Amino acid sequence: MKKMLNRTINKKKLYLTLQTLGWGIFFIVYSSIAVAFTSFHWKIYAGYLNTIFFGILLTELYRRWIKKHKWIDLSLSSLTKNVLFATLIMTIIWLFIVLPINDTFFKLDQAESHEISTVGAYFAVGFQFYLILNGWSLIYFVFQFFMNFKQSEIEKWRLQAAVKDAELIALKSQINPHFIFNSLNNIRALVVEDADKARDMITHLSDLLRYSIQFNNKAKVSIEAELEIVENYLNLESIQYEDRLTYSFDIHKDTLEQKIPPMAIQILVENAIKHGIAELTQGGEIRIITNLIGDSLVVEVKNSGQLQNKTSGTGIGVKNVSERLGLLFGQLSSFTLKNTQDNMVCARFIVPINA
């Protein structure tokens, strides 16, 4: 939030700087030309200062209108039509406010006053101001398109970095020696007791490691693919925790093809075991729930226990999931981690359907 605020402040400062610089150049050029063809007089500068004042006022109101109605998202043809019409309206307003003021208070002599009051002179001056406003618009929108392109590139790199971080988190948590040692020891014990189950566990471990290594090739995966790896992970963990770990899936069939960031559910399940089940002597339960509400996909991972402090214990992995959701879906997504009244902790994220 602080970084976004700083970017907003910097853009505002840059806009004010360019606005001041642009109208300052206008004042210097036009007043210099006027002085070159007439005798020096303070009224010349006063007239152009009046012009600049209303020019800044009109363009500022124009900018706010552009932002309010999101012209930056329009097609090029629609944007061009809107700009040409808006600058024409501003030119007419300027002609009927600024020129009468200048003609009344800042004219140099009767001859000049008579000249500027003619229809032809009004048209010539108005056409110049119309071109200036269109030039202002061109610079403004080119700058906005450049900033949006730059921001999209930054978001793209941030997303790639977040995906890489998620991969490292998964590798550290799943392919670390302790995890592999426990899994292999449990599988070794099963070889004698239950060879078929040991073979299944080896398959689960193989699938889990392969998915952990390869998932970063995609920005999104289906719920169905994600749940397969989650089940593999839970099967492996249930060997270690035995009766201390129970889990269930409540999956709406229409959610299976919906897309989410890879490892999103798996990391939440891992967090639930590490910060929930592992801390309870008697163990506990994990529930994985998916549903569709309106135009949104809702995913919940619940585990037994309670967060001792809502600001701690969330882990790097959970923060990574939240960040990737924001990068992929923006303000259309949300993520929460909180205690519930049934003595459970619920990690819940919402994303738009088929986004």
VORO-482542 format. One line per 10 residues: number of its first residue (from 1); their letters; for each residue x, y, z of C-alpha. Coordinates in steps of 0.001 Angstrom, whole numbers, plus 500000, padded with zeros to 6 digits. Example, Ala and Ser with C-alpha at 12.3 -4.5 7.8 and 13.67 -1.06 7.14 Angstrom:
2
1) AS) 512300 495500 507800 | 513670 498940 507140
END
This chain:
355
1) MKKMLNRTIN) 500000 500000 500000 | 502838 502374 500898 | 504594 501687 497588 | 501371 502320 495659 | 500909 505600 497545 | 504463 506656 496721 | 503929 505877 493025 | 500711 507938 493047 | 502491 510861 494703 | 505400 510659 492247
11) KKKLYLTLQT) 503041 510624 489243 | 501179 513614 490661 | 504438 515538 491150 | 505554 514676 487628 | 502214 515816 486205 | 502398 519136 488065 | 505985 519628 486908 | 505131 518974 483263 | 501973 521075 483503 | 503949 524022 484889
21) LGWGIFFIVY) 506761 523542 482390 | 504419 523287 479396 | 502349 526359 480186 | 505510 528204 481180 | 506947 527574 477719 | 503648 528738 476215 | 503904 532003 478189 | 507523 532659 477218 | 507058 531908 473499 | 503808 533791 472923
31) SSIAVAFTSF) 504658 536811 475075 | 508049 537070 473356 | 506410 536999 469929 | 503879 539638 471014 | 506578 541947 472380 | 508592 541522 469184 | 505740 542936 467083 | 504432 545535 469524 | 505884 547868 472106 | 506647 546395 475534
41) HWKIYAGYLN) 503693 546696 477922 | 502647 544917 481119 | 499216 544230 479664 | 500757 541790 477199 | 502082 539645 480030 | 498881 540055 482043 | 496823 538874 479090 | 498921 535766 478602 | 498947 535044 482343 | 495142 535175 482209
51) TIFFGILLTE) 495240 532773 479260 | 497528 530410 481164 | 495370 530515 484278 | 492283 529380 482385 | 494368 526949 480324 | 495598 525224 483493 | 492089 525267 484974 | 490497 523776 481863 | 493149 521076 481388 | 492962 520100 485066
61) LYRRWIKKHK) 489184 519677 484843 | 489734 517839 481562 | 492236 515467 483223 | 489827 514675 486048 | 487076 513931 483537 | 489432 511613 481664 | 490306 509706 484845 | 486712 509534 486087 | 485433 508063 482822 | 488542 505893 482232
71) WIDLSLSSLT) 489365 507137 478752 | 492684 505348 478961 | 490774 502052 478483 | 488973 503200 475319 | 489841 502026 471822 | 492011 504354 469753 | 489114 505445 467516 | 486794 506186 470459 | 489555 507987 472316 | 490355 510150 469268
81) KNVLFATLIM) 486710 511159 468833 | 486362 511989 472526 | 489546 514061 472576 | 488658 516062 469461 | 485191 516813 470802 | 486390 517659 474316 | 489124 519996 473102 | 486590 521727 470832 | 484265 522333 473799 | 487184 523653 475898
91) TIIWLFIVLP) 488239 525961 473057 | 484735 527416 472800 | 484624 527945 476582 | 488042 529598 476449 | 487031 531867 473560 | 483937 533173 475340 | 485676 533713 478684 | 489338 534516 478186 | 489257 536645 475039 | 486500 538974 476306
101) INDTFFKLDQ) 488458 539442 479550 | 491679 540168 477686 | 489848 542447 475258 | 488242 544375 478104 | 491089 544678 480622 | 494356 544042 478782 | 493965 545596 475312 | 496663 548000 474198 | 494661 550335 471974 | 491373 550645 470166
111) AESHEISTVG) 492748 549303 466898 | 493969 546116 468480 | 490718 545789 470424 | 488737 546084 467211 | 490972 543537 465468 | 490720 540860 468139 | 486965 541267 468287 | 486485 540249 464686 | 485150 536804 463868 | 488245 535974 461839
121) AYFAVGFQFY) 490586 536864 464678 | 488505 534849 467139 | 488648 531891 464787 | 492427 532186 464288 | 493199 532464 468007 | 490693 529735 468842 | 492226 527416 466260 | 495665 527964 467801 | 494328 527134 471260 | 492521 524089 469832
131) LILNGWSLIY) 495826 522801 468457 | 497531 523477 471793 | 494877 521481 473672 | 495184 518592 471227 | 498947 518694 471666 | 498425 518633 475421 | 496121 515624 475012 | 498609 513796 472802 | 501429 514250 475309 | 499162 513264 478214
141) FVFQFFMNFK) 497907 510032 476646 | 501304 509006 475269 | 502688 509462 478766 | 499810 507459 480300 | 500209 504621 477803 | 503933 504542 478498 | 503383 504468 482275 | 500758 501712 481957 | 503069 499676 479742 | 505901 500157 482201
151) QSEIEKWRLQ) 503646 499184 485104 | 502421 496072 483294 | 506037 495061 482679 | 506819 495575 486367 | 503782 493486 487353 | 504866 490805 484896 | 508322 490603 486446 | 506857 490692 489948 | 504570 487787 489052 | 507464 485798 487648
161) AAVKDAELIA) 509477 486520 490786 | 506549 485482 492973 | 506151 482228 491044 | 509865 481548 491454 | 509572 482247 495167 | 506642 479854 495389 | 508691 477192 493642 | 511553 477684 496072 | 509147 477518 499010 | 507690 474283 497681
171) LKSQINPHFI) 511123 472795 497067 | 512382 473820 500497 | 509345 472391 502264 | 508860 469240 500207 | 512253 468297 498828 | 514187 469082 501977 | 516165 466187 503493 | 513905 465915 506549 | 510756 465478 504457 | 512357 462959 502096
181) FNSLNNIRAL) 513970 461088 505006 | 510635 460685 506815 | 508805 459736 503636 | 511361 457121 502613 | 511544 455688 506131 | 507779 455355 506242 | 507734 453780 502801 | 510527 451383 503796 | 508473 450235 506768 | 505516 449633 504484
191) VVEDADKARD) 507522 447514 502045 | 507332 444557 504441 | 503939 445306 505980 | 502034 446372 502871 | 503927 446263 499587 | 501013 447621 497558 | 500631 450635 499827 | 504384 451232 499742 | 504226 451223 495956 | 501382 453753 496068
201) MITHLSDLLR) 503350 455980 498410 | 506344 455924 496073 | 504036 456995 493250 | 502638 459837 495387 | 506133 461030 496250 | 507234 460872 492622 | 504214 462838 491418 | 504664 465411 494158 | 508325 466033 493366 | 507696 466199 489620
211) YSIQFNNKAK) 504841 468699 490055 | 506928 470806 492452 | 509696 471118 489886 | 507550 471687 486804 | 504619 473812 488012 | 506358 477152 487406 | 505943 476704 483632 | 502355 477929 484002 | 500850 480962 485710 | 497577 479096 486385
221) VSIEAELEIV) 496430 475494 486754 | 493015 473917 487094 | 491527 473092 490479 | 491430 469455 489391 | 495184 469327 488692 | 495964 471162 491929 | 493833 468790 494006 | 495658 465769 492620 | 498948 467013 494004 | 497291 468061 497273
231) ENYLNLESIQ) 495963 464545 497738 | 499432 463127 497048 | 500870 465445 499675 | 498215 464553 502255 | 498676 460833 501619 | 502378 461180 502357 | 501827 463288 505466 | 499183 460896 506781 | 501866 458179 506949 | 503843 460276 509426
241) YEDRLTYSFD) 500897 461650 511430 | 498820 458473 511229 | 495603 458927 513254 | 496544 462504 514177 | 495701 463692 510688 | 492351 463326 508966 | 491259 465224 505895 | 488257 465640 503634 | 487401 467217 500274 | 484171 469080 499577
251) IHKDTLEQKI) 484636 470032 495926 | 481897 471501 493779 | 482067 469726 490420 | 481710 472996 488491 | 484928 474318 490068 | 487230 471601 488749 | 488104 473463 485535 | 488525 476855 487195 | 492051 478311 487199 | 494161 479280 490208
261) PPMAIQILVE) 497879 479913 490798 | 499777 476588 490961 | 500579 475323 494473 | 498062 477780 495984 | 495957 475134 497739 | 498941 472886 498429 | 500850 475662 500219 | 497767 476461 502330 | 497414 472768 503239 | 501092 472601 504130
271) NAIKHGIAEL) 500700 475703 506287 | 497660 474139 507988 | 499671 471054 508902 | 502809 472904 509967 | 501132 475633 512039 | 497978 473738 512997 | 497938 469954 513136 | 501598 469631 514163 | 500984 471885 517191 | 498081 469795 518504
281) TQGGEIRIIT) 498897 466750 520622 | 495716 464984 519589 | 496100 466073 515968 | 493195 467386 513965 | 491339 467682 510707 | 491889 469472 507406 | 488980 470356 505149 | 489372 471547 501573 | 486292 473235 500128 | 485622 474818 496744
291) NLIGDSLVVE) 482444 476511 495601 | 481023 479032 493158 | 479314 482129 494514 | 477986 484451 491843 | 480829 485198 489431 | 483531 484116 491894 | 485399 480962 492787 | 485766 480462 496549 | 488454 478137 497920 | 488794 477360 501633
301) VKNSGQLQNK) 491372 475320 503547 | 490308 474756 507156 | 492309 473130 509908 | 491761 472349 513588 | 493152 474854 516092 | 493239 478603 516498 | 495659 481315 515470 | 497311 482680 518594 | 498072 485980 516874 | 496338 487057 513667
311) TSGTGIGVKN) 499423 488945 512549 | 501876 486076 512994 | 502251 482449 512048 | 501025 482891 508507 | 504364 481899 506989 | 506181 482984 503850 | 504197 480548 501731 | 500826 482052 502647 | 502104 485559 501914 | 503337 484315 498553
321) VSERLGLLFG) 499909 482866 497706 | 498266 486183 498615 | 500745 488139 496491 | 500322 485907 493435 | 496544 486182 493685 | 496869 489964 493689 | 499246 489966 490732 | 497095 487615 488647 | 493621 488916 489477 | 494197 492372 491016
331) QLSSFTLKNT) 491379 493835 493089 | 489039 491111 491847 | 490693 488680 494269 | 490828 488548 498051 | 492621 486448 500660 | 491914 486004 504368 | 493321 483857 507165 | 491323 483897 510388 | 489877 481905 513261 | 486336 480584 512978
341) QDNMVCARFI) 483754 479894 515656 | 483997 476104 515268 | 487561 476061 516658 | 489068 476012 513191 | 491415 478235 511218 | 490191 479121 507727 | 492415 480225 504854 | 490071 481546 502179 | 490686 483098 498784 | 488268 484352 496166
351) VPINA) 489038 484845 492461 | 486842 485655 489447 | 485501 482732 487437 | 487569 481868 484343 | 489656 485040 484720
END
